[in-house]
């Protein structure tokens, strides 16, 4: 049994212990399910209502992935421009920081005013909330590219695009994948935020409706679903990261 497998077993045991402790404390303290439902109640709700929840799960997942893909694309383009141009950096960075400082709940009504309620505001909210980490990390990766590598390629007659494609972008891959894992969780936040305000479908809408009906186990079921999707996508990107940029992984973290 290798060390990595032992760590996974220990982590799994701690997660199980967390839910067991939660269940036991709710029973021992007599906590009402209107305040904090037991994990067994939440999982029972998930099992008994999965047919009703499934269309909403698909809606939230698809909306999030579309917004995430668009946000990543926009973030890579803007980050690349900022990273290679000092003028663009000085111009765009203050604007981006100012925009990222605006609470995203404040922009949802604007999107609803422009595009109506439904899927489009949710996609746009996911885009605006997840693209900033991509921009920052891509720009940082390009800004920290070793000048010696650039000088060598310039001496060989490489253009700025050649330098960006062959040195800059590969150099940003560790930064890029770190940003992806953050951005995917942000994208879910944006989608659910919009669904609670301006949609009649999706997990966010389910949670809002359940809250108004005091169906707290269903609210927590929605939280569990969102957490499960977020963890799954995070794990997928981590696996892709290990395949693509294994060279950037510290030696003691490489699976053996």
N, C-alpha and C positions, 0 to 999 in steps of 0.2 A: 504494500500500500504506500504510494508516494505521498510526498508532503502536500501537494496541491489537493489530492483527493481527501486527505485528512482535514484540510482547511474547509473544504466544501461540506463535509459531514458535520463539522463543528458549527459552521454557519447555519446549516439546515436545522440542526438541533436547537440552536438559539432562537431561530424564527418560530419553531414549534413551541418552544418554552414561552415565548412572548404571548402567543395566542392562548396557550393553556392558562397562563397567569391572568390574562385579561378575562377569560371565562370564569376562572375561580373567584377573582375579586368581585365580579358582577354578581355572582351567586351569593358569596359570603356577606357582601355589603348590602344586598337587596336592591341593587341599582335598577331602576325602571328602564324598560326598553325605550321609553320616550326620551330618556337622557342619554343612555349609552347601551345599545343592544349588545348582547353577547355574540361572539364570533359564530357560534352554532346557529343563532337566529339569522345572522347575515348570510351564511352559507346556505341555510335552508331556503331563504328568500331567493337567492340566486338560482337554486336548483328548481324551485317550484315556478318561477316566473321567467325562466330563460327564454321561453318562446315569445313572450311579450317584449323582453329586453333585447333580443337579438337584432331586430331591425334598427334599434337605436344604437346598439354597439357598432354595427356596420356603418351607420351614418356618421357617427363621431370619428371612427377610425379612418374612413375615406376622406372626410373633410380635413382631418388633421394631416393626413399624408399629402394631400394636394397642397394645403397651405405650407407644410414643411418643405416640400420639394420646390415650390415657388420661392419661399423665403431663403432657402439655401442657394438657389440660382442667383437671386438678386444679391445676396450677401457675398457670394464669391466674386461677382462682377464688381461691385462697389469696393470690396476689400482689396481686390487686385489693383484697381485704379488708385486707391488711396496709398497702397503699399509701394507703388513704383513712382508716384508723383508727389513731390513735396508740396506743390501748389494745391493739388487735390486734397492732400492731407490737411493743410492749413484751412482750406475752405470747407470741406465736408465734415471733418471731425466735430467741430463745435455744433453744427446742425444736427448730426446724428446723436450726439450726447444729449442735446436739448430734447430731441424727439423721443429718445429712449427714456427720458426722465418723466414724460407725461404718463400718468396712469392709463393703462390701456382700456380700462372700463369707460374712460371719458371719450374714447374714439368710437366705441361701438354705436352709440346713438347717431353719430355722424354717418357711419357706414349704412345704418338702417335708413337714414334720411335719403342717402344717395341711391341705394340699391334695393331698399325694401327688406323686410324680414326674410329669414330663410338661410340657405347655405352660403351665399356669397359673403355676407358680413362675417360669418364664422371663418371662412377661408382667409379673408383679408385680415381679420384679427390675429389668426395664427401666423400669417406672414409677418405682420409688423412686430409681433412679440418675439419671434424666433430668429429674425435675420441679423439682429445686432450682434449676438455672440459670434456669428460667422464672419461678419465684417471685421470685428476687432481681432479675431484670431488670424484670419488671412492676412490682414494688414501687418500684424505683429510678426508673423512668419516671414513675410517678404522683407520687412524692415530689418530683420536680423540675419538676412542672408550674408554670408561671408564675402567681403569685397574682393578677396583674392580670387574667388571663383569667377566673379563677374569680370574682373580684369583679364583673367586668362581667356575667357570666351571672347571678350572684346578684341584681344590681341589676335585671335584666330578669325576675326571678321564677323563674329556673330552679331545679329541685330538685337534690339531690345526685346522683341518678341521671342527670339531664340533663347535669350537669357532667362526670360520669364518662364518659358515652357520647359526648359531643360534643367534649370537650377532653382528658380524661385518657387514655382509651384510644388515640385517634389520636396523642397525644403519646408514647405508649410504643412505637409501632410500630418505630422503629429499634432500641430495646432488645429488643423481642420477637423480631425476626428474627435479631438477633445471638445471642440465647439459643437459638433454634430450631436454628441451625447447630451449636451446641455440643451441644445436647441429643440430636440424632440420632446423633452419634458415641457419646455416653454410652449411649444405648439399645442400640446394638449390643454394647457392652461388657457391659451387664447381661444381655442375652439369651444371649450366648456363655458368660458366666460360669456361668449356671444350666444351660445345655446340657451343659457339661463335668462338672457335678456330678450333675444329677438329670433326665436325659432320654436317650432312646434314639434321638432324631432331631435333626437340625440340624447346622450346620457345626461347632459346638463339640464335639458328640459325635463327629463324623467326625475332628476333629483329635485328640481324646483317644484314640480307638481307633488312629489311625495312629501316634501317639506311642508307644503301648504295643507296637506291632508294628515300631517303628524305621523306619517308612515316612516319612522326613523330607520327601521331595518332596511327599507328600500333605499333610503338616502345613503346608508353605509354600503349597501350592495353596489351602488353606483361608484362610490369611492374605491371599493375593492376592484371593480372592473377597470377603472382608469389607472389605478396603481399597477394592475396586472399587465395592461397594454403598454404602459410606460416602461416597466421592467423588461418586458419581452423585447421591445424595440431597442432599448438600451443594450441588452445582451447581444442582439443581432449586430448592432454597430460595433460593439466591442469585439465580437468574433471577426467581423470584416477588418477591423483595425489590426488585429493580430496577424491576419493574413497579408495585408497590404503593407504595413509598416512594422513588421516584426523586427527589422533592423534597428528601430528606435526604442525597442523595449529593453529595459534594464535586465541584465543577465539573471538576477535573482528572481525575476518575475516570469521568465520563460518557462512554459510548461515542459516537463521532461517525462 
